[in-house]
C-alpha cells in the first residue's frame, strides 16, 4: 500500500508540475489575460483620444465652420450608436438595472439632441459660399 500511495503522489506532482508549465492547459481567461489587457489599454486610449478631440471641436465650433461640421458629424455618430443600443436593450428582458440604464441612455440622447441643435444653429450662422 505505501508503494501505491507514493506512486499516486508522484503522478499527482508530475501532473501539477506540467499543468503550471504548459500554457494550453491553463484556463482560457488566464491564457488571454495579456491580450485582454492590451485590448483594454487600446480601447481606453482610443476613447480618451476621441473625447479629447470632441472637446476640442466643441470649443472651436463657434469659431470655425469646419470644426462645427466635424463636431456635428461626431454628435450624429454618437447619437445613432446610442439609439441603436437603446433599441437593442429594449428587446432584452431585464430588471431594475436595465430600466435605469435605459433611462440614463434616453437622458443622454436628449442631451445629444440639444447639442446637435446648437451645432446646427452655429453652422446656420456661417455664410454659404456659392460653388463656381
N, CA, C and O atoms as a GROMACS GRO file, in nm:
protein
  528
    1UNK      N    1   0.080  -0.119   0.000
    1UNK     CA    2   0.000   0.000   0.000
    1UNK      C    3   0.085   0.127   0.000
    1UNK      O    4   0.052   0.220  -0.073
    2UNK      N    5   0.194   0.137   0.078
    2UNK     CA    6   0.277   0.258   0.075
    2UNK      C    7   0.336   0.283  -0.063
    2UNK      O    8   0.352   0.398  -0.103
    3UNK      N    9   0.368   0.178  -0.136
    3UNK     CA   10   0.422   0.195  -0.270
    3UNK      C   11   0.318   0.254  -0.364
    3UNK      O   12   0.349   0.341  -0.445
    4UNK      N   13   0.194   0.206  -0.353
    4UNK     CA   14   0.085   0.259  -0.435
    4UNK      C   15   0.058   0.406  -0.403
    4UNK      O   16   0.038   0.487  -0.493
    5UNK      N   17   0.058   0.440  -0.273
    5UNK     CA   18   0.036   0.578  -0.230
    5UNK      C   19   0.147   0.668  -0.283
    5UNK      O   20   0.120   0.778  -0.330
    6UNK      N   21   0.271   0.623  -0.276
    6UNK     CA   22   0.384   0.702  -0.325
    6UNK      C   23   0.375   0.721  -0.476
    6UNK      O   24   0.407   0.829  -0.526
    7UNK      N   25   0.331   0.618  -0.547
    7UNK     CA   26   0.314   0.629  -0.691
    7UNK      C   27   0.205   0.731  -0.726
    7UNK      O   28   0.223   0.812  -0.817
    8UNK      N   29   0.093   0.729  -0.654
    8UNK     CA   30  -0.016   0.825  -0.677
    8UNK      C   31   0.034   0.966  -0.649
    8UNK      O   32   0.005   1.057  -0.726
    9UNK      N   33   0.106   0.987  -0.540
    9UNK     CA   34   0.159   1.121  -0.506
    9UNK      C   35   0.258   1.168  -0.612
    9UNK      O   36   0.258   1.286  -0.649
   10UNK      N   37   0.340   1.079  -0.660
   10UNK     CA   38   0.437   1.115  -0.764
   10UNK      C   39   0.366   1.155  -0.892
   10UNK      O   40   0.402   1.254  -0.955
   11UNK      N   41   0.266   1.078  -0.931
   11UNK     CA   42   0.189   1.112  -1.050
   11UNK      C   43   0.116   1.246  -1.033
   11UNK      O   44   0.109   1.325  -1.127
   12UNK      N   45   0.062   1.271  -0.913
   12UNK     CA   46  -0.007   1.398  -0.888
   12UNK      C   47   0.091   1.515  -0.898
   12UNK      O   48   0.056   1.619  -0.954
   13UNK      N   49   0.212   1.498  -0.847
   13UNK     CA   50   0.312   1.605  -0.857
   13UNK      C   51   0.352   1.626  -1.002
   13UNK      O   52   0.368   1.740  -1.047
   14UNK      N   53   0.369   1.518  -1.074
   14UNK     CA   54   0.407   1.527  -1.215
   14UNK      C   55   0.299   1.601  -1.294
   14UNK      O   56   0.330   1.688  -1.376
   15UNK      N   57   0.173   1.568  -1.270
   15UNK     CA   58   0.062   1.632  -1.339
   15UNK      C   59   0.052   1.779  -1.300
   15UNK      O   60   0.032   1.864  -1.387
   16UNK      N   61   0.066   1.811  -1.173
   16UNK     CA   62   0.059   1.950  -1.127
   16UNK      C   63   0.174   2.032  -1.184
   16UNK      O   64   0.156   2.148  -1.220
   17UNK      N   65   0.292   1.971  -1.192
   17UNK     CA   66   0.409   2.040  -1.246
   17UNK      C   67   0.386   2.080  -1.392
   17UNK      O   68   0.416   2.193  -1.430
   18UNK      N   69   0.334   1.990  -1.471
   18UNK     CA   70   0.310   2.021  -1.613
   18UNK      C   71   0.195   2.116  -1.632
   18UNK      O   72   0.195   2.196  -1.726
   19UNK      N   73   0.097   2.109  -1.546
   19UNK     CA   74  -0.018   2.197  -1.558
   19UNK      C   75   0.025   2.344  -1.543
   19UNK      O   76  -0.032   2.432  -1.607
   20UNK      N   77   0.122   2.368  -1.460
   20UNK     CA   78   0.169   2.505  -1.442
   20UNK      C   79   0.256   2.551  -1.559
   20UNK      O   80   0.258   2.670  -1.591
   21UNK      N   81   0.325   2.461  -1.623
   21UNK     CA   82   0.420   2.499  -1.727
   21UNK      C   83   0.360   2.506  -1.866
   21UNK      O   84   0.406   2.587  -1.947
   22UNK      N   85   0.260   2.428  -1.896
   22UNK     CA   86   0.207   2.422  -2.030
   22UNK      C   87   0.092   2.521  -2.047
   22UNK      O   88  -0.012   2.508  -1.982
   23UNK      N   89   0.110   2.620  -2.134
   23UNK     CA   90   0.008   2.724  -2.147
   23UNK      C   91  -0.126   2.672  -2.198
   23UNK      O   92  -0.230   2.728  -2.162
   24UNK      N   93  -0.128   2.567  -2.279
   24UNK     CA   94  -0.255   2.519  -2.332
   24UNK      C   95  -0.338   2.448  -2.226
   24UNK      O   96  -0.455   2.418  -2.249
   25UNK      N   97  -0.279   2.419  -2.109
   25UNK     CA   98  -0.355   2.356  -2.002
   25UNK      C   99  -0.412   2.457  -1.903
   25UNK      O  100  -0.493   2.420  -1.818
   26UNK      N  101  -0.373   2.583  -1.913
   26UNK     CA  102  -0.426   2.684  -1.821
   26UNK      C  103  -0.567   2.722  -1.865
   26UNK      O  104  -0.609   2.693  -1.977
   27UNK      N  105  -0.636   2.787  -1.775
   27UNK     CA  106  -0.773   2.830  -1.806
   27UNK      C  107  -0.770   2.929  -1.922
   27UNK      O  108  -0.672   3.000  -1.941
   28UNK      N  109  -0.879   2.933  -1.998
   28UNK     CA  110  -0.885   3.019  -2.116
   28UNK      C  111  -0.864   3.166  -2.081
   28UNK      O  112  -0.795   3.238  -2.153
   29UNK      N  113  -0.922   3.210  -1.972
   29UNK     CA  114  -0.907   3.351  -1.933
   29UNK      C  115  -0.762   3.380  -1.896
   29UNK      O  116  -0.709   3.487  -1.929
   30UNK      N  117  -0.699   3.287  -1.828
   30UNK     CA  118  -0.559   3.307  -1.790
   30UNK      C  119  -0.470   3.316  -1.914
   30UNK      O  120  -0.376   3.396  -1.918
   31UNK      N  121  -0.499   3.236  -2.014
   31UNK     CA  122  -0.420   3.242  -2.138
   31UNK      C  123  -0.442   3.373  -2.210
   31UNK      O  124  -0.349   3.426  -2.271
   32UNK      N  125  -0.563   3.427  -2.203
   32UNK     CA  126  -0.596   3.550  -2.276
   32UNK      C  127  -0.566   3.676  -2.196
   32UNK      O  128  -0.579   3.786  -2.250
   33UNK      N  129  -0.527   3.664  -2.070
   33UNK     CA  130  -0.508   3.781  -1.985
   33UNK      C  131  -0.418   3.888  -2.048
   33UNK      O  132  -0.455   4.005  -2.045
   34UNK      N  133  -0.302   3.854  -2.104
   34UNK     CA  134  -0.219   3.960  -2.166
   34UNK      C  135  -0.290   4.026  -2.285
   34UNK      O  136  -0.281   4.148  -2.302
   35UNK      N  137  -0.358   3.948  -2.365
   35UNK     CA  138  -0.429   4.004  -2.480
   35UNK      C  139  -0.544   4.094  -2.435
   35UNK      O  140  -0.567   4.200  -2.491
   36UNK      N  141  -0.617   4.049  -2.331
   36UNK     CA  142  -0.726   4.130  -2.278
   36UNK      C  143  -0.672   4.261  -2.225
   36UNK      O  144  -0.732   4.366  -2.248
   37UNK      N  145  -0.561   4.258  -2.155
   37UNK     CA  146  -0.501   4.380  -2.102
   37UNK      C  147  -0.460   4.474  -2.215
   37UNK      O  148  -0.481   4.595  -2.205
   38UNK      N  149  -0.404   4.420  -2.322
   38UNK     CA  150  -0.364   4.504  -2.436
   38UNK      C  151  -0.486   4.564  -2.505
   38UNK      O  152  -0.485   4.681  -2.542
   39UNK      N  153  -0.591   4.484  -2.522
   39UNK     CA  154  -0.714   4.536  -2.584
   39UNK      C  155  -0.778   4.643  -2.496
   39UNK      O  156  -0.829   4.742  -2.548
   40UNK      N  157  -0.776   4.622  -2.366
   40UNK     CA  158  -0.831   4.720  -2.272
   40UNK      C  159  -0.754   4.852  -2.281
   40UNK      O  160  -0.814   4.959  -2.284
   41UNK      N  161  -0.622   4.842  -2.284
   41UNK     CA  162  -0.539   4.963  -2.295
   41UNK      C  163  -0.568   5.037  -2.425
   41UNK      O  164  -0.583   5.159  -2.426
   42UNK      N  165  -0.577   4.963  -2.534
   42UNK     CA  166  -0.603   5.026  -2.665
   42UNK      C  167  -0.741   5.092  -2.667
   42UNK      O  168  -0.756   5.202  -2.720
   43UNK      N  169  -0.840   5.025  -2.610
   43UNK     CA  170  -0.975   5.082  -2.608
   43UNK      C  171  -0.979   5.208  -2.524
   43UNK      O  172  -1.040   5.308  -2.564
   44UNK      N  173  -0.915   5.205  -2.408
   44UNK     CA  174  -0.912   5.325  -2.322
   44UNK      C  175  -0.842   5.440  -2.393
   44UNK      O  176  -0.889   5.554  -2.386
   45UNK      N  177  -0.733   5.412  -2.459
   45UNK     CA  178  -0.658   5.516  -2.531
   45UNK      C  179  -0.745   5.576  -2.642
   45UNK      O  180  -0.748   5.698  -2.659
   46UNK      N  181  -0.814   5.492  -2.716
   46UNK     CA  182  -0.900   5.539  -2.824
   46UNK      C  183  -1.014   5.624  -2.771
   46UNK      O  184  -1.045   5.729  -2.827
   47UNK      N  185  -1.076   5.580  -2.662
   47UNK     CA  186  -1.186   5.656  -2.602
   47UNK      C  187  -1.136   5.791  -2.553
   47UNK      O  188  -1.201   5.893  -2.577
   48UNK      N  189  -1.023   5.792  -2.484
   48UNK     CA  190  -0.969   5.919  -2.433
   48UNK      C  191  -0.936   6.014  -2.548
   48UNK      O  192  -0.964   6.134  -2.541
   49UNK      N  193  -0.877   5.961  -2.654
   49UNK     CA  194  -0.844   6.044  -2.770
   49UNK      C  195  -0.971   6.101  -2.833
   49UNK      O  196  -0.975   6.219  -2.868
   50UNK      N  197  -1.074   6.018  -2.847
   50UNK     CA  198  -1.199   6.064  -2.907
   50UNK      C  199  -1.264   6.172  -2.821
   50UNK      O  200  -1.314   6.271  -2.873
   51UNK      N  201  -1.265   6.152  -2.690
   51UNK     CA  202  -1.324   6.252  -2.601
   51UNK      C  203  -1.246   6.383  -2.604
   51UNK      O  204  -1.305   6.491  -2.600
   52UNK      N  205  -1.113   6.374  -2.609
   52UNK     CA  206  -1.032   6.496  -2.621
   52UNK      C  207  -1.061   6.568  -2.751
   52UNK      O  208  -1.076   6.690  -2.753
   53UNK      N  209  -1.069   6.494  -2.859
   53UNK     CA  210  -1.098   6.553  -2.990
   53UNK      C  211  -1.236   6.616  -2.992
   53UNK      O  212  -1.255   6.725  -3.046
   54UNK      N  213  -1.332   6.549  -2.933
   54UNK     CA  214  -1.468   6.601  -2.927
   54UNK      C  215  -1.471   6.732  -2.846
   54UNK      O  216  -1.537   6.828  -2.887
   55UNK      N  217  -1.401   6.736  -2.734
   55UNK     CA  218  -1.396   6.858  -2.652
   55UNK      C  219  -1.330   6.972  -2.730
   55UNK      O  220  -1.376   7.086  -2.723
   56UNK      N  221  -1.223   6.942  -2.803
   56UNK     CA  222  -1.157   7.045  -2.885
   56UNK      C  223  -1.252   7.098  -2.992
   56UNK      O  224  -1.259   7.219  -3.014
   57UNK      N  225  -1.323   7.008  -3.059
   57UNK     CA  226  -1.415   7.051  -3.164
   57UNK      C  227  -1.530   7.134  -3.107
   57UNK      O  228  -1.573   7.231  -3.170
   58UNK      N  229  -1.578   7.098  -2.989
   58UNK     CA  230  -1.686   7.177  -2.928
   58UNK      C  231  -1.638   7.318  -2.896
   58UNK      O  232  -1.711   7.415  -2.914
   59UNK      N  233  -1.515   7.326  -2.848
   59UNK     CA  234  -1.458   7.456  -2.815
   59UNK      C  235  -1.438   7.541  -2.941
   59UNK      O  236  -1.457   7.662  -2.937
   60UNK      N  237  -1.399   7.478  -3.052
   60UNK     CA  238  -1.371   7.551  -3.176
   60UNK      C  239  -1.495   7.571  -3.263
   60UNK      O  240  -1.492   7.653  -3.355
   61UNK      N  241  -1.603   7.499  -3.236
   61UNK     CA  242  -1.723   7.506  -3.321
   61UNK      C  243  -1.775   7.648  -3.339
   61UNK      O  244  -1.813   7.683  -3.451
   62UNK      N  245  -1.780   7.732  -3.236
   62UNK     CA  246  -1.830   7.869  -3.260
   62UNK      C  247  -1.736   7.955  -3.344
   62UNK      O  248  -1.776   8.059  -3.397
   63UNK      N  249  -1.610   7.912  -3.356
   63UNK     CA  250  -1.511   7.993  -3.425
   63UNK      C  251  -1.481   7.950  -3.568
   63UNK      O  252  -1.444   8.032  -3.651
   64UNK      N  253  -1.499   7.821  -3.597
   64UNK     CA  254  -1.462   7.769  -3.728
   64UNK      C  255  -1.570   7.677  -3.782
   64UNK      O  256  -1.616   7.587  -3.712
   65UNK      N  257  -1.610   7.700  -3.905
   65UNK     CA  258  -1.714   7.619  -3.967
   65UNK      C  259  -1.673   7.472  -3.977
   65UNK      O  260  -1.755   7.383  -3.953
   66UNK      N  261  -1.547   7.445  -4.012
   66UNK     CA  262  -1.502   7.306  -4.024
   66UNK      C  263  -1.516   7.232  -3.892
   66UNK      O  264  -1.556   7.115  -3.889
   67UNK      N  265  -1.484   7.300  -3.782
   67UNK     CA  266  -1.496   7.238  -3.650
   67UNK      C  267  -1.642   7.211  -3.618
   67UNK      O  268  -1.676   7.106  -3.563
   68UNK      N  269  -1.729   7.307  -3.651
   68UNK     CA  270  -1.872   7.288  -3.626
   68UNK      C  271  -1.926   7.170  -3.706
   68UNK      O  272  -2.007   7.092  -3.656
   69UNK      N  273  -1.883   7.158  -3.830
   69UNK     CA  274  -1.930   7.047  -3.914
   69UNK      C  275  -1.880   6.913  -3.862
   69UNK      O  276  -1.955   6.816  -3.857
   70UNK      N  277  -1.753   6.907  -3.825
   70UNK     CA  278  -1.698   6.781  -3.773
   70UNK      C  279  -1.760   6.746  -3.639
   70UNK      O  280  -1.787   6.629  -3.611
   71UNK      N  281  -1.784   6.846  -3.555
   71UNK     CA  282  -1.848   6.823  -3.426
   71UNK      C  283  -1.990   6.768  -3.447
   71UNK      O  284  -2.031   6.674  -3.379
   72UNK      N  285  -2.063   6.827  -3.541
   72UNK     CA  286  -2.197   6.779  -3.571
   72UNK      C  287  -2.192   6.634  -3.621
   72UNK      O  288  -2.279   6.554  -3.587
   73UNK      N  289  -2.092   6.602  -3.700
   73UNK     CA  290  -2.079   6.465  -3.750
   73UNK      C  291  -2.052   6.367  -3.635
   73UNK      O  292  -2.113   6.260  -3.629
   74UNK      N  293  -1.962   6.404  -3.545
   74UNK     CA  294  -1.934   6.318  -3.430
   74UNK      C  295  -2.058   6.300  -3.342
   74UNK      O  296  -2.085   6.190  -3.294
   75UNK      N  297  -2.132   6.409  -3.323
   75UNK     CA  298  -2.254   6.400  -3.244
   75UNK      C  299  -2.355   6.307  -3.309
   75UNK      O  300  -2.421   6.229  -3.240
   76UNK      N  301  -2.367   6.315  -3.441
   76UNK     CA  302  -2.461   6.227  -3.511
   76UNK      C  303  -2.419   6.080  -3.499
   76UNK      O  304  -2.504   5.993  -3.480
   77UNK      N  305  -2.288   6.052  -3.510
   77UNK     CA  306  -2.240   5.915  -3.492
   77UNK      C  307  -2.274   5.865  -3.352
   77UNK      O  308  -2.323   5.753  -3.335
   78UNK      N  309  -2.248   5.948  -3.253
   78UNK     CA  310  -2.275   5.910  -3.114
   78UNK      C  311  -2.424   5.890  -3.091
   78UNK      O  312  -2.465   5.794  -3.025
   79UNK      N  313  -2.504   5.979  -3.144
   79UNK     CA  314  -2.649   5.971  -3.128
   79UNK      C  315  -2.705   5.845  -3.195
   79UNK      O  316  -2.789   5.776  -3.138
   80UNK      N  317  -2.660   5.816  -3.315
   80UNK     CA  318  -2.705   5.696  -3.386
   80UNK      C  319  -2.667   5.570  -3.308
   80UNK      O  320  -2.749   5.481  -3.290
   81UNK      N  321  -2.543   5.564  -3.263
   81UNK     CA  322  -2.498   5.448  -3.186
   81UNK      C  323  -2.577   5.430  -3.058
   81UNK      O  324  -2.614   5.318  -3.023
   82UNK      N  325  -2.602   5.538  -2.988
   82UNK     CA  326  -2.676   5.530  -2.862
   82UNK      C  327  -2.821   5.488  -2.887
   82UNK      O  328  -2.877   5.411  -2.809
   83UNK      N  329  -2.880   5.537  -2.993
   83UNK     CA  330  -3.017   5.494  -3.026
   83UNK      C  331  -3.021   5.345  -3.059
   83UNK      O  332  -3.116   5.276  -3.022
   84UNK      N  333  -2.919   5.294  -3.128
   84UNK     CA  334  -2.913   5.152  -3.159
   84UNK      C  335  -2.898   5.068  -3.032
   84UNK      O  336  -2.959   4.962  -3.020
   85UNK      N  337  -2.817   5.116  -2.939
   85UNK     CA  338  -2.800   5.044  -2.812
   85UNK      C  339  -2.932   5.039  -2.736
   85UNK      O  340  -2.970   4.934  -2.685
   86UNK      N  341  -3.001   5.153  -2.729
   86UNK     CA  342  -3.129   5.157  -2.659
   86UNK      C  343  -3.229   5.063  -2.726
   86UNK      O  344  -3.300   4.990  -2.657
   87UNK      N  345  -3.234   5.064  -2.858
   87UNK     CA  346  -3.326   4.975  -2.929
   87UNK      C  347  -3.294   4.829  -2.898
   87UNK      O  348  -3.385   4.749  -2.880
   88UNK      N  349  -3.167   4.794  -2.893
   88UNK     CA  350  -3.129   4.656  -2.862
   88UNK      C  351  -3.163   4.621  -2.717
   88UNK      O  352  -3.210   4.511  -2.689
   89UNK      N  353  -3.139   4.714  -2.625
   89UNK     CA  354  -3.166   4.686  -2.485
   89UNK      C  355  -3.316   4.675  -2.457
   89UNK      O  356  -3.357   4.601  -2.368
   90UNK      N  357  -3.395   4.749  -2.532
   90UNK     CA  358  -3.540   4.744  -2.511
   90UNK      C  359  -3.597   4.606  -2.545
   90UNK      O  360  -3.704   4.571  -2.496
   91UNK      N  361  -3.529   4.529  -2.627
   91UNK     CA  362  -3.578   4.397  -2.665
   91UNK      C  363  -3.531   4.288  -2.570
   91UNK      O  364  -3.569   4.172  -2.585
   92UNK      N  365  -3.449   4.323  -2.471
   92UNK     CA  366  -3.399   4.223  -2.377
   92UNK      C  367  -3.480   4.226  -2.248
   92UNK      O  368  -3.538   4.328  -2.211
   93UNK      N  369  -3.483   4.113  -2.183
   93UNK     CA  370  -3.551   4.104  -2.054
   93UNK      C  371  -3.452   4.149  -1.946
   93UNK      O  372  -3.336   4.108  -1.946
   94UNK      N  373  -3.500   4.231  -1.858
   94UNK     CA  374  -3.412   4.278  -1.752
   94UNK      C  375  -3.493   4.339  -1.640
   94UNK      O  376  -3.614   4.362  -1.652
   95UNK      N  377  -3.426   4.364  -1.533
   95UNK     CA  378  -3.493   4.418  -1.417
   95UNK      C  379  -3.469   4.566  -1.400
   95UNK      O  380  -3.463   4.642  -1.497
   96UNK      N  381  -3.456   4.604  -1.278
   96UNK     CA  382  -3.442   4.744  -1.241
   96UNK      C  383  -3.315   4.806  -1.299
   96UNK      O  384  -3.316   4.921  -1.345
   97UNK      N  385  -3.206   4.731  -1.297
   97UNK     CA  386  -3.079   4.784  -1.351
   97UNK      C  387  -3.092   4.818  -1.499
   97UNK      O  388  -3.042   4.921  -1.543
   98UNK      N  389  -3.160   4.733  -1.574
   98UNK     CA  390  -3.179   4.760  -1.716
   98UNK      C  391  -3.263   4.885  -1.736
   98UNK      O  392  -3.233   4.967  -1.823
   99UNK      N  393  -3.368   4.899  -1.657
   99UNK     CA  394  -3.454   5.017  -1.670
   99UNK      C  395  -3.379   5.145  -1.636
   99UNK      O  396  -3.399   5.248  -1.700
  100UNK      N  397  -3.292   5.138  -1.536
  100UNK     CA  398  -3.210   5.255  -1.501
  100UNK      C  399  -3.112   5.288  -1.613
  100UNK      O  400  -3.091   5.405  -1.645
  101UNK      N  401  -3.054   5.185  -1.672
  101UNK     CA  402  -2.962   5.205  -1.784
  101UNK      C  403  -3.034   5.269  -1.901
  101UNK      O  404  -2.981   5.361  -1.964
  102UNK      N  405  -3.154   5.221  -1.931
  102UNK     CA  406  -3.232   5.278  -2.041
  102UNK      C  407  -3.269   5.423  -2.013
  102UNK      O  408  -3.265   5.507  -2.103
  103UNK      N  409  -3.305   5.453  -1.890
  103UNK     CA  410  -3.341   5.591  -1.854
  103UNK      C  411  -3.220   5.683  -1.872
  103UNK      O  412  -3.233   5.794  -1.924
  104UNK      N  413  -3.103   5.637  -1.827
  104UNK     CA  414  -2.981   5.717  -1.844
  104UNK      C  415  -2.948   5.736  -1.991
  104UNK      O  416  -2.907   5.845  -2.033
  105UNK      N  417  -2.964   5.632  -2.069
  105UNK     CA  418  -2.935   5.641  -2.213
  105UNK      C  419  -3.030   5.738  -2.281
  105UNK      O  420  -2.989   5.815  -2.368
  106UNK      N  421  -3.158   5.734  -2.243
  106UNK     CA  422  -3.254   5.829  -2.301
  106UNK      C  423  -3.222   5.973  -2.264
  106UNK      O  424  -3.238   6.063  -2.345
  107UNK      N  425  -3.176   5.995  -2.140
  107UNK     CA  426  -3.134   6.129  -2.099
  107UNK      C  427  -3.014   6.175  -2.182
  107UNK      O  428  -3.007   6.291  -2.223
  108UNK      N  429  -2.921   6.084  -2.207
  108UNK     CA  430  -2.805   6.117  -2.289
  108UNK      C  431  -2.846   6.148  -2.432
  108UNK      O  432  -2.790   6.238  -2.495
  109UNK      N  433  -2.944   6.075  -2.484
  109UNK     CA  434  -2.995   6.102  -2.619
  109UNK      C  435  -3.054   6.242  -2.623
  109UNK      O  436  -3.029   6.317  -2.718
  110UNK      N  437  -3.132   6.278  -2.523
  110UNK     CA  438  -3.191   6.413  -2.518
  110UNK      C  439  -3.082   6.519  -2.513
  110UNK      O  440  -3.092   6.622  -2.580
  111UNK      N  441  -2.978   6.495  -2.435
  111UNK     CA  442  -2.867   6.591  -2.425
  111UNK      C  443  -2.795   6.603  -2.559
  111UNK      O  444  -2.760   6.713  -2.601
  112UNK      N  445  -2.774   6.491  -2.625
  112UNK     CA  446  -2.707   6.494  -2.755
  112UNK      C  447  -2.792   6.565  -2.860
  112UNK      O  448  -2.739   6.636  -2.945
  113UNK      N  449  -2.923   6.546  -2.854
  113UNK     CA  450  -3.010   6.615  -2.948
  113UNK      C  451  -3.001   6.767  -2.930
  113UNK      O  452  -3.004   6.842  -3.027
  114UNK      N  453  -2.990   6.811  -2.805
  114UNK     CA  454  -2.972   6.955  -2.777
  114UNK      C  455  -2.840   7.004  -2.835
  114UNK      O  456  -2.834   7.111  -2.894
  115UNK      N  457  -2.734   6.925  -2.818
  115UNK     CA  458  -2.603   6.961  -2.874
  115UNK      C  459  -2.608   6.970  -3.026
  115UNK      O  460  -2.549   7.060  -3.086
  116UNK      N  461  -2.679   6.876  -3.088
  116UNK     CA  462  -2.691   6.877  -3.234
  116UNK      C  463  -2.764   7.003  -3.279
  116UNK      O  464  -2.724   7.066  -3.377
  117UNK      N  465  -2.871   7.040  -3.209
  117UNK     CA  466  -2.944   7.162  -3.244
  117UNK      C  467  -2.855   7.285  -3.230
  117UNK      O  468  -2.856   7.373  -3.316
  118UNK      N  469  -2.778   7.291  -3.122
  118UNK     CA  470  -2.684   7.402  -3.101
  118UNK      C  471  -2.584   7.409  -3.215
  118UNK      O  472  -2.555   7.517  -3.267
  119UNK      N  473  -2.532   7.294  -3.252
  119UNK     CA  474  -2.433   7.289  -3.359
  119UNK      C  475  -2.496   7.329  -3.493
  119UNK      O  476  -2.433   7.398  -3.573
  120UNK      N  477  -2.618   7.287  -3.517
  120UNK     CA  478  -2.688   7.326  -3.640
  120UNK      C  479  -2.708   7.478  -3.645
  120UNK      O  480  -2.694   7.539  -3.751
  121UNK      N  481  -2.741   7.537  -3.530
  121UNK     CA  482  -2.756   7.683  -3.525
  121UNK      C  483  -2.623   7.753  -3.554
  121UNK      O  484  -2.619   7.854  -3.624
  122UNK      N  485  -2.515   7.698  -3.501
  122UNK     CA  486  -2.382   7.756  -3.530
  122UNK      C  487  -2.352   7.749  -3.678
  122UNK      O  488  -2.306   7.846  -3.738
  123UNK      N  489  -2.379   7.634  -3.737
  123UNK     CA  490  -2.349   7.615  -3.879
  123UNK      C  491  -2.437   7.705  -3.966
  123UNK      O  492  -2.393   7.749  -4.072
  124UNK      N  493  -2.560   7.732  -3.922
  124UNK     CA  494  -2.650   7.818  -4.000
  124UNK      C  495  -2.603   7.963  -3.999
  124UNK      O  496  -2.636   8.038  -4.091
  125UNK      N  497  -2.527   8.002  -3.899
  125UNK     CA  498  -2.476   8.140  -3.892
  125UNK      C  499  -2.368   8.169  -3.995
  125UNK      O  500  -2.348   8.283  -4.036
  126UNK      N  501  -2.297   8.064  -4.036
  126UNK     CA  502  -2.187   8.082  -4.131
  126UNK      C  503  -2.246   8.112  -4.269
  126UNK      O  504  -2.341   8.046  -4.311
  127UNK      N  505  -2.191   8.208  -4.339
  127UNK     CA  506  -2.241   8.235  -4.473
  127UNK      C  507  -2.209   8.120  -4.566
  127UNK      O  508  -2.102   8.059  -4.558
  128UNK      N  509  -2.300   8.091  -4.655
  128UNK     CA  510  -2.276   7.986  -4.752
  128UNK      C  511  -2.193   8.042  -4.866
  128UNK      O  512  -2.214   8.155  -4.910
  129UNK      N  513  -2.101   7.963  -4.912
  129UNK     CA  514  -2.014   8.006  -5.021
  129UNK      C  515  -2.064   7.939  -5.148
  129UNK      O  516  -2.070   7.816  -5.155
  130UNK      N  517  -2.102   8.019  -5.250
  130UNK     CA  518  -2.151   7.957  -5.374
  130UNK      C  519  -2.039   7.884  -5.447
  130UNK      O  520  -1.925   7.930  -5.449
  131UNK      N  521  -2.073   7.773  -5.506
  131UNK     CA  522  -1.976   7.696  -5.584
  131UNK      C  523  -1.965   7.756  -5.725
  131UNK      O  524  -2.065   7.799  -5.783
  132UNK      N  525  -1.846   7.759  -5.778
  132UNK     CA  526  -1.822   7.817  -5.911
  132UNK      C  527  -1.846   7.716  -6.018
  132UNK      O  528  -1.831   7.747  -6.136
   0.00000   0.00000   0.00000
